[in-house]
Amino acid sequence: MPGIFVTFEGIDGSGKSTQARMLAESLAAAGHEVVLTREPGGSPGAEEIRALLLQGEADRWSPETECLLFTAARRDHMEKRVLPALGRGAVVISDRFADSTRLYQGITRGDLRGLVDRLHALMIGREPDLTLLIDIDPAVGLSRALARQGTEERFENMGEAMQARMRDGFLALADEFPDRIRVIDGARPPAEVAADVARTVAGALAGMTA
């Protein structure tokens, strides 16, 4: 059976990373080979680029440079980790993928959506089989994200207005790609969100393996 590629998207602090982990644990317990990964990152080379992208001042890179760095990281991630796992028939779950680049660099950091899509078509050429968009109020998400007090807060430091634009953009992507993107209400206890995610993925898996 060919592998299945599932991605999680959402604004910072939406809970998508927690949901990705919970889904991976659930599918592994059911007997699937699961590869849980993230972007930017997921392979040694891509993790090095992640540090360049997510640390430092908000104006460290131009949107155009960010597009190139994200694409380079994604290409390495696909070559080294995602495609080999899909080839084995694994379920690959990625915390963020190209939809984040379409939003962060393509729309909210500049009118570069066309450039992002051209780079994606040229260097990546693959969309997820299913994308789960964890939707949450921007103020709540930003509060959660900043409470982590981590070192990778370059985008969070751009403020609530940026997060609001991101949320609107993600919901617009869901309308643009209805066959792939499912919107999940993230303003609930994690267990309730996880149950909704599990039902959605189970339906997708059944359709893909029928």
Secondary structure as UniProt FT lines:
FT   STRAND          4..9
FT   TURN            12..13
FT   HELIX           16..29
FT   TURN            30..31
FT   STRAND          34..38
FT   HELIX           44..54
FT   TURN            58..59
FT   HELIX           63..77
FT   HELIX           78..82
FT   HELIX           83..87
FT   TURN            88..89
FT   STRAND          91..95
FT   HELIX           98..103
FT   HELIX           104..108
FT   HELIX           113..123
FT   STRAND          130..135
FT   HELIX           138..147
FT   TURN            154..155
FT   HELIX           156..158
FT   HELIX           160..176
FT   TURN            178..180
FT   STRAND          181..185
FT   HELIX           190..209
//
